[in-house]
Amino acid sequence: MTGLLPDITPDPPAGTLGAFTRAQLVRLCEIAELSPDDTEAYARTLVEALGPAAERSLALPPPTRTFLSDDHTPVEYSLSFSPGRAPVLRVLVEPGCGADTRVENGRIGLDVVRAMARRWDFSTERLDEIEDLFFPAQPKGPLALWIALELVPGGVPRVKVYLNPAASGVKRSAKTVRKALRRLGHKRAYAALPKADGHPFLALDLGRWETPRVKVYARHLDLSAAEAGGLSRTGSGPGPAEIQEFFRATAATDDLDRRPGLSCHSFTETETGRPSGFTVHIPVRDYARDDGEVLERAVDVLRTHGMDPAPLVGSLSALTTRRPEDGVGLIAYLALAHQQGHPPRVTAYLSSEAYAVRPPTEQGRRAPAEVGAEL
């Protein structure tokens, strides 16, 4: 059976993907100061979204070589920090992770999104308007559909879907993004974006968002700190100096010569074509020896921005019993985000490591990384 189940789903057996990720999420919900009732509701939702893969033994290989994480766990977490408040917890999941084909993967993902829409009474109209662009008869690329759930108090998450602009081929990615933006009313938006080396994702806010966004992600090969400082097209928010400072503090280098950096521009109004939000994502796991180094950098960055690092420190032990020094990749990305009308945020993207731990590496001796999760 696929899709969200109508009644309470029994807990998956011990030693399964569902049991492992459910337990992680429960511990992270406590760090995010969510109530026991909300925690139980969100843990159940995660298991339901995984479908049959939730009962798959961790003694078996991953259900698919998903692009979502380095070890192919179809689940990723993130904590988004703002000054003076508890971090916001999000979970990203690939509902079709056990499918045999990309077509089936996408169909399962769409079924799960629509089941969520029925359960929580929101519209999928915007997704329906662009479905044919991202779900062709013979889809290409590394993913079909991912779902991100922002776990807010009340037990009803904010829902976001991630789509693959390369579904009709990498060379058609830019054209696919332009078409999607035009259909969604953002006719001038694509022209506002900076130059890039491809578009890995287009994301849509669905459900209970105050101001729903369309988000366009861009990949930047060999990105330098100076270049990163000039990527934002919002006209507000962090300026070049702040972005460069964040870049250097998180990457500990002036150039991302391994895994590429990402930028994201979000659009909420259709008249000017100007984006209302900007985020720069630094793939810190490829620019540090181990997670101990990454954690030190993250703590410094959070303190610099007036944010409490204690939840991030606690999140690592909520995910794993290993020491940060014994691997690299538990903190996959660090991001600096600004949305018009809101204070800047720092987001840490956290890996489940259900299947494998990347060993520590010596800086300067590592071959360029295979591009993995690029959220």
N, C-alpha and C positions, 0 to 999 in steps of 0.2 A: 504494500500500500504506500502511496506517496501523498504528500500534502499534509497539512495540519490536521490532527485527529480531533473529532468533536468532543470527546470526553477526556477525563484525566488519563494520561498515559502512564503506565507502570514504569518504574525506574528500570533502566537497562541493567543487565547482569554485570557483576564485577568483572573487571578485566576487559571491558569493551570500550570502544571509542566513545559511546554515549556516556557511560559511567565516568570515564576519565575527564571529559570536557565538562560534564555537569558539575562534578566536584570542584573543578577549577573555577567555574562561573560562580558557584555558591560562595566560595571564599572571596572572590573579587567583589561580589555584591556587598559583602560585609565591609570591605575597604571603602566602597563607594557610598556607604551609609544608607543602603536601601533596606527596607523593612523585611522581616521574615516572610510575610505574605507576598511581597513583590519579588523577593528572591526565588521563592518556590515557583511563582508563575513564570518567571523568566527562564529558570532552569528547565522547566517543562517545555517551554517554547523552543529552546535550543535543541532538546532531544527530538521533539516533533519535527523540526526543520531538517534534521539530519536524516529522517526517514529510516529505511532499513539499515543504513550504514551505522546507525547508533548502536545496533546489537552486534556489530562486527568485532571479533576478537582483536585485541592489539598484538596478539602473537602472529597475526597475518600481516601482509604488507598493506600499505594504505589502499583504500578502495579505488583510488585513481592517482595518477601523478599530477595532482592539482597544482596550478600556478599560484594558489593562494598563500602558500608558505614554503619555506625551504625544505622541510622534511615531509611535505605533502599532506600534512594535517589539514582537513577542510574547514578549520576554525581558527580565527585570530581574534584577539582582544585588543582594546585600546582604552587608555585613560586620558581624558581631555581636561587639562588644568586651567583654571582661571583664578585670579587673586581673591582670597577671602571666602572660598567656598569649597565644598567637597568635589573631588573630580567626578566627571561624568563618564560612566562606563559604557562602552559599546562592544558588541560582538559581531563579527563578520563570519558568515557561513555560506558554503556552497551546497545548496540543497540537492543538486543532481550529481553529487560526487561519486555515487556508485553506479552511474549509468554506463552502458557499454559504448554509446556514441555521443557525439556533441549534440546531435539533434535531440536525443532523449534527455540529455543533461539540461538543455534549454527548456524542453517541455515541462520537466519536473520543476525547474525553477519558477517558471510562469505559474504553474499550478499552485505552488506554495505561496507565491505572492498574492494570488487571487483568493486563496483560502484565508490568508491574513486579512485581506481587505474585507471579506465577508464577516470575519470574526470581530474585527475592530471598526467596521463601518467607515471605510475610507474608499476613495475612488482610485481606480487604476487608469483613468481616462488618458492621462499624459503618456503612460507607458503604452497603452493601446495605439496611440497615434503614431508611434515610431517603431512598433513591434516588427514590421516587415524589414526594416533597415538592419536590425540586429539579430534576426532569426531567419536567415535565408534557408533555402532547401538543402544546401550543402555548406554548412557553416565552416569557417576556418578560424585560426587563431587559438590562443591558449585558454579561453574561457567562454562560457555562454552567459551565465547570470550568477551574480553573488547578491546576497541580501545582508545589509548592515542594520542592526537594531540598536538604537540609542535607548538605554535602559533608564527611563525616568521614573520618579515616584508615581504610583498609581497602578502599576501592573500592565499598562498599555504602552508599548515602545513607540518611538518614532522610527519609521521605516524608510530605508534608502536602498535603491537597487543600483548595482554596477553592471554596465553593459559593455560589450566588446566592439569597438569601432572597426576592428580588423575582421569582423565576421564575414565580409565579402572579399577579403584579401587585404594585406597590409597596404598595398598601393592605393586602395580605395578608402583608407581610414579617414583622411582629411575630408574627402567628399561626403562620407557617411556622417561625420560630425556636423558639417555645414548643413546638410539636409535635415538632420535631426533638430538643430537649433532653429532653423527656419520654420519647421512644422510646429515647434513649440512657441513660436511668436518672437524669437530672438533673432530677427533678420540681420542685425548689424553685429551680432556678438562675435562671430568668428574673426572678423577683421580686426577686432580689438586684441586678439591673443598675440603673445610674443612668438617669435620663431622657435621651432622645436624640432626634435628628431623623432616625432611620432606621437600618437595619442593612445595610450594604453587603456583608458577608461572614459566613459561618459556615465555620470551618475545622476539619478533623479530622486528628489525627496518625495515620498508618498505618505499620506496619512496626516498626523496631527503636528504639522510644522507651522510655526507662526508665519513664516514667509518661505514657502517652498522654493528650493533652488534647483537649477540645472548646473551641474559641475563638469567642467572639461579639464581632464588631466593631460599633461604634456611631459614627455621624456626629454632630458637634456644630457647628451653625451659630453664627457670631459668638461663638466660645468665647473667654472671657477667661482670663487667668492664674489669677485667683482661683477661677473655676469649674473649671478643670482640676485645681487642687489638691484639689478635693472629689470627684473622679470615682471614685477607687479604692474598691472594696468588699472588699478582701482582708483588712483588719484587720492587715496586716503590710506590710513593704517600705517603699518611699519614702513619706514623709509629705507633707502638703500643701505645706510650705515647700520641700522638695526638688523636687517636681513644678513648683511655680511658678518656682523658680530655673531649672530646665531649660527651661521654656516661654519665659521672657524671654531666656535666653542664646541659644537657637536661633532664635526668631522675631524678636527685637529689637523687640518690640511687646507691648502688654498685651492685644491683642484680634485674633483671627483673623477679619478682616472680608472676606477674599477666599475662597480655598479653605478648606473647613472642617477642623478638627482631627478626629482619630479617637482613640477609646479602644478597648481590647480587654481583655476578661476571659476567663481560661482556667479550665476546671473539670476536676478530676481525681477528686474523690471525690463520692459521690452522697447522703450522709446529711444533711449540714447545709445544702447549697445554697450554701455560701460559696465564692467563687472562690479558687483557689490562686495565680493570677497576674494581673498588671495591666500594661498598656503604654499610654503616651500617645504618639501619632504627630503630629509637627509638619511640615506641608507647606512646608518651608523655601524651596523654589524660588519660591514666590509672595510671599515676604516678604524678598527680597534683590534687589539690582541684578544680581548675577552670581555665578557659582560661586566666584570669589575670596573674596567676602564670606562665602558659606556655609561654605567651607573654613576660614576663620579662626575662625568661630563653633564649628564642629565640633571643631577642634583644641583650643580653649579648654575646651570641654565634656569632651572625653576626658581632658585633663590634670587637670581638676577632679575627675574620678572615678577618678584613678590609673591611667589607661589610656594605652598608647603610641599616639600619633597617626600615627607613621611609616607604618604599612600603609595608612591611609586616604589620606595624601598620595600614596603610590606607586600607589594604585589608580586615581587619575585618569589618570595617564599610561599605565596598563595598558589603559584604555578608549579613549583618544582622544589625538591629537597636538595638539589645539587647546589654547590657553591657557584657564585657568579664567575669566579676565576677558572672554573672547570669547563667552560664552553663559551661560545659567542653566537649571538642570534636571538637570545631570549628577548632582548629589546631590539627589534628589527629596524624601526625608523623612529626618528624624532622629527616633529613638524612644528613650525611656527605658523599660526593661522590668524587671520583677521577677517571679521565679517562686519560690514558697515553697521554702526549703532551698538556694537558690542566691544568689550575690551579684548586685547590680544589673548590668544590661547596657545598653550604648548601641549602637544599630544604625543604620547608615547605608545607605539604599536608593539604589542606583546605576543610572542609566539607560544603556542601550546606545547610544542615539542613532544607530542604524543608518540612519535615514532623514532625520532633520532635527535641527537645533540651534536651540533657542529663543534669540533674541537677547537681550542684556542689556536691562533695563528700568529706567526711573527710578522710584523709589519714590514713591507718591502719585499717579502719573499713569496707572496701569494699571487697566483695567476689570476687574471681578470675573472670575476665571478660570472657564472651563468645567471642571467636575469631571472629572478624569481618573483616573489610577491612584490608588487609595486603599488601599494595602495597609497 
